Amino acid sequence: MKKPTTSRKSRTDWERVDALPDDKIDFSDTPKITPEMFARAVVRRGFKPVARKEQLTIRVDSDVLAWYKRQGPGYQTRINALLRAYMQEHARKTA
């Protein structure tokens, strides 16, 4: 087994950091928060846990998968959203 290349012990002087006044903190490398960032934010009131996802193997037609992948990152999330919408609509019709 390889020896870890980093130490688990922090070498940060936390007492000095805690004593540092806010106006002395350098935020020059921190991106500015824009209205667009807030528009994309997700509010989770009550901090209910997000439903756990299961990993599975599923066979789909190669052209279907290729189409979803061409839509860009998040294609698995979009497939899940469509499956959920179908499930909810089916449940609504049978209720």
Phi and psi in degrees as a GROMACS rama.xvg file:
@    title "Ramachandran Plot"
@    xaxis  label "Phi"
@    yaxis  label "Psi"
@TYPE xy
-74.4709  143.416  LYS-2
-76.7378  135.052  LYS-3
-58.508  140.738  PRO-4
-87.3218  -11.5539  THR-5
-122.199  152.71  THR-6
-85.1697  145.193  SER-7
-81.2492  -16.3756  ARG-8
-84.737  127.97  LYS-9
-72.6128  138.57  SER-10
-104.885  14.5948  ARG-11
-76.4708  137.453  THR-12
-84.7581  86.1731  ASP-13
-65.7211  -29.8583  TRP-14
-63.9829  -41.6044  GLU-15
-66.0459  -42.2666  ARG-16
-63.0395  -46.0448  VAL-17
-62.7697  -32.1864  ASP-18
-82.3646  -10.3369  ALA-19
-70.9884  124.758  LEU-20
-68.8103  151.644  PRO-21
-56.6051  -37.0338  ASP-22
-71.4466  -8.16939  ASP-23
-99.608  0.49295  LYS-24
-82.3683  131.695  ILE-25
-88.0856  110.181  ASP-26
-103.403  16.5442  PHE-27
-62.569  -26.7774  SER-28
-97.9703  7.06751  ASP-29
-94.5877  128.311  THR-30
-67.4959  147.008  PRO-31
-71.321  142.46  LYS-32
-83.8777  124.171  ILE-33
-104.956  162.387  THR-34
-58.9913  -32.2461  PRO-35
-63.6741  -36.0477  GLU-36
-63.3388  -42.305  MET-37
-67.2007  -34.6904  PHE-38
-64.686  -30.7299  ALA-39
-90.2444  -2.41715  ARG-40
-69.1474  153.12  ALA-41
-115.731  124.01  VAL-42
-94.665  126.521  VAL-43
-119.698  89.6107  ARG-44
-69.7984  137.054  ARG-45
78.7678  -5.20942  GLY-46
49.3918  46.9246  PHE-47
-66.5195  140.821  LYS-48
-65.4545  143.072  PRO-49
-73.1787  138.806  VAL-50
-58.0425  136.308  ALA-51
-71.6426  142.032  ARG-52
-101.885  148.566  LYS-53
-102.196  143.176  GLU-54
-91.5083  136.861  GLN-55
-147.064  166.525  LEU-56
-109.864  127.895  THR-57
-135.324  142.613  ILE-58
-101.533  124.031  ARG-59
-128.924  158.614  VAL-60
-60.6274  141.124  ASP-61
-62.1619  -34.9805  SER-62
-69.7729  -32.4746  ASP-63
-66.3241  -48.5922  VAL-64
-62.3552  -42.162  LEU-65
-61.2105  -40.3497  ALA-66
-61.9795  -46.1344  TRP-67
-63.1395  -42.3818  TYR-68
-63.4719  -34.5448  LYS-69
-66.5811  -19.9596  ARG-70
-72.3663  -12.8887  GLN-71
106.099  -175.603  GLY-72
-55.9735  145.427  PRO-73
94.7043  10.7871  GLY-74
-63.0563  -34.1361  TYR-75
-66.868  -38.1509  GLN-76
-64.5749  -40.1598  THR-77
-66.6831  -39.9106  ARG-78
-61.3762  -43.4443  ILE-79
-61.632  -41.5232  ASN-80
-63.5976  -39.8736  ALA-81
-67.2556  -40.9435  LEU-82
-63.0255  -40.0081  LEU-83
-64.9299  -43.9855  ARG-84
-60.878  -42.1987  ALA-85
-62.4157  -45.5878  TYR-86
-60.1347  -45.951  MET-87
-67.1377  -39.0637  GLN-88
-66.2933  -41.7834  GLU-89
-62.7165  -42.3148  HIS-90
-64.8975  -36.9925  ALA-91
-65.963  -40.6975  ARG-92
-70.4245  -30.7445  LYS-93
-89.7712  -8.55021  THR-94
